[in-house]
């Protein structure tokens, strides 16, 4: 994905006339820079995403780089609601799967940055889903976070699948902060 855009490229992304983008730039609404010795304008991706968010415009194809995508697998409703409140919708897109089959389908279509897996149903199922995600070509670098029951015994090999694990009941603020840190280390989230 590009990191710097011309006014013409921004116009195509926003589905507006190039002159409209020039006006945004010239009035200072859309930040960027001019090429020295030229009238050509350039807009960094971060500035474009910030502008689109500030004005309530759709991100379109920029959504993949602008939002952290988190898939919650069989996470209890209370924790899910708490995470949603800490991971604001301007920076994160959350989705939920209730079982391993649905998790596999959503992981392929969503291409999440992070998957939070709850061991409420079965620790074996969580480990199997984790292995499937890690060995899939599209999600090999996905960040996995395990929500484990206090009495779950996890092998070192299985623990190595996860970037982080939390024992339940987990503090939603701490889980959300860790998701922020891990996803931001991979992509520049715009806040």
Secondary structure as UniProt FT lines:
FT   STRAND          4..6
FT   HELIX           7..14
FT   HELIX           18..26
FT   TURN            27..28
FT   STRAND          33..34
FT   TURN            36..37
FT   STRAND          41..44
FT   HELIX           45..54
FT   TURN            55..56
FT   HELIX           60..62
FT   HELIX           63..66
FT   STRAND          68..73
FT   HELIX           77..86
FT   TURN            89..91
FT   STRAND          92..97
FT   HELIX           100..110
FT   STRAND          114..118
FT   TURN            119..120
FT   HELIX           123..135
FT   TURN            140..141
FT   STRAND          143..148
FT   TURN            150..151
FT   HELIX           156..159
FT   TURN            160..161
FT   STRAND          164..167
FT   HELIX           172..184
FT   TURN            185..186
//
